[in-house]
Amino acid sequence: MLNYMTCGESHGKYLLAILEGMPSGLEIDSKIIAHELRRRQQGYGRGARMKIETDQAELTSGIYKGKTTGAPIGFVSINKDFKLDSMPELERPRPGHADLNGSLKYHQGIRAILERASARETLLRVAIGALVRQLLGAFGIHIISHVIELGGIRIEERDLEFSGIENKKKDSRLNCVSPAAERKMIARIDQAAEEGDTLGGRFEIRVQGVPIGLGSHVTYHQKLDARIARALISIQAIKEVGFGLAEELGRLSGSQSHDEIFYEAGKGYYRKTNRSGGFEGGMTTGSEIVVRATMKPISTLRKALQSVNMKTKQPEKASFERSDICAVPAASVIGEAVVAYEVANAFLEKFGGDSMTELRRNYEGYLKQIK
Ligand code: EPS
């Protein structure tokens, strides 16, 4: 089973992580990690910080001659914008940020809170996700995301194929399959920037190639859909997560809501629809995992909202520091990473093994057994 811990502040010297539980013998391509970190930095509407940084994560341990050894893997990332001790204290908490609650709870100023609450921490989650998705890739499991709504503008495309999504969003600046919607989204971001405002949106994550039976119905904490929901909600500013038809299911009848079961010799059990988003009873059905998440608008606004000065207790406008106008494309990349981690963890939980050889043997034996 996997486990990791991260530390580091947004303007601290380093961001650090240790990942344990990877089996030995997995070939690691550090270019994939660099690629995912680059993707996290992109997206129209990102702020000035992303022009300063060239995010990288050095792997410091647990890898020998390009392969995992089974030992804990260390990640080190250096912040170019390292200036924590010279950063000013803030007195006017931003509505929507961790500022007020964190400051009162930890009995210290806002600076110490925002430095750790910042989404900069997700750099490490993306690095870890980029490493574990190489494990998933070795078993034919692939993950993609795309932005489906931004600032109230939605894509019209429905029932998109996995490979279609990948092709259509290739040249996108917003990780979006629809050039027409993207043009409107970019105009909306420009408008928000002019108005000193920010925007949120919604993205979809798809996981292809998962076998039937990851996760478990037997205890609530083993349910894989619940673990994925928790992982997505834990990304800064995510307020809603739904699988498959999600909130639509509240309006449909049973006959419109479930995925009928079929069997074919050689192929095994399968479904023709995927209304469940790939989950029944907290376990994968073998269909694609389809999960959507909503990100609220960034809470640092140039057109600051009403707040209170924590020193004087007088009403004042909230603090403003440089900020993103919109980070939904970045959130979708982070979403891929955290979903990759949860799926990889459930995969290791189910098939176990200290080495790739053992893991592969267990996986192949199971596939034969369920046909
Ligand atoms: C981020 C780095 C931060 C912000 C953003 C995410 O950089 P800075 O605070 O120096 O501008 O751009 O963080 C927030 C939105 C936030 O509220 O803290 C990053 O690397 O993703």
Residues whose N, C-alpha, C, O or C-beta is under 5 A from the ligand:
A	BS01	EPS	G47 R49 L114 S118 A119 R120 R322 D324
